[in-house]
Amino acid sequence: MMYDSPAVLDAGPSDGVDPDEFVRAAVRWHFDPETGSRYWLDRAERLAFDPRRDVKGVDDLALFPDLSDELRQVPVADLIPRGYGGGARLLNVFDSGGTTGAPKRVVQLNDWMRHSTAQVDRRLREHGLPVGAQWLTVAPTGPHLVGDVLQRAAASLGGPGLSIDMDPRWVRKLIATGRGDEVESYTDHLVEQCRRILLTQDIGVLAATTPLLERFAREEDLLERINGSVRAIVWGGTHMDPDTRHLLATEVFPEVPLIGMYGNTMMLTALLERAGLDASQPCVFDPVSPYVFLSVVDPATGEPVAVGERGQVIVSHVSKSMLIPHNAERDTAVRVRPAGAHAGDAVADVAPVPTVKGETVIEGVY
């Protein structure tokens, strides 16, 4: 018989549920033999604690080891909680960019897609993004999460979403093998596709990566067009250091608000820059209670760093459809107090670590 989940697990991002209560309910769901996924029910036997007994709130997610490497091999069907019965609507299988090894895979069910889209939509509206404007999104699609998030964001704001696909894995491979001339040719190819859209269509929102925005700045016709008609730029993918952010915001695109986006596959959504900040202030990303929790720790000890100090970013995703606790990201950031009632840390000035497990991190065009 199908198990009825506690109502709290169906809460939306505006329902104001208590994060600790949500985490307790989610962990019970994912580790109950009637509702949990095959992956977590099998994995429970090899944990050093009892999740249903010992996880009492957000802070206890740190009891889990980082198991995200196992998502490189797990059959995706084993990730779907059996509590959905025949009602699971699997929309997508996303995987990580494969920057530091084989990609890790996650599933997106219909209920989580709705919650993710709702929280992104709300934060974009806080930034005053135009409703009904056409978007141009230049981002990876296919198995990558970001293109889907941006296309759904455009639709939620009532705007048609034009898009240009990119292949970051190919670019990283070219860079790693010293084929810089081919990287430049591929970037030219992306820019030319963008030119055809920007110069012929009324684009109100441009979503692109930092390297592409820097590349647009070298094209006088695109620079004039973007500053003359685009009403907001959403940047994401690769990181943007504070000096580049200040330069782009004050000199390259002085008439167009720049809005940062920070997300990754293990987060299963994206975080939008805190509204109300200017280019002279750090770029801050708040967590999304009760689903996405951030912590900033000393990588050597695993202990939280002081507020205002830099450390490694730890991300936990907790929802009815997926549980990905205590994932050590390939990012560092400054620890900041979160806004409002969000649990965990906010992060500022996110930057990549230079290496992960001995492998150099290559960001490339994405």
Secondary structure, 3 states (H helix, E strand, C coil): CCCCCCHHHHCCCCCCCCHHHHHHHHHHHHHCCCCCCHHHHHHHHHCCCCHHHHCCCHHHHHHCCCCHHHHHCCCHHHHCCHHHHHHCCEEEEEECCCCCCCCCEEEEEHHHHHHHHHHHHHHHHHCCCCCCCEEEEEECCCCCHHHHHHHHHHHHCCCCEEEEECCHHHHHHHHHCCCHHHHHHHHHHHHHHHHHHHCCCCEEEEEEEHHHHHHHCCCHHHHHHHHHHCCEEEEECCCCCHHHHHHHHHHHCCCCCEEEEEEEHHHCEEEEECCCCCCCCCCEECCECCCEEEEEECCCCCCECCCCCEEEEEEEEECCCCEEEEEEEEEEEEEECCCCCCCCCEEEEEEECCEECCEECCCCCC
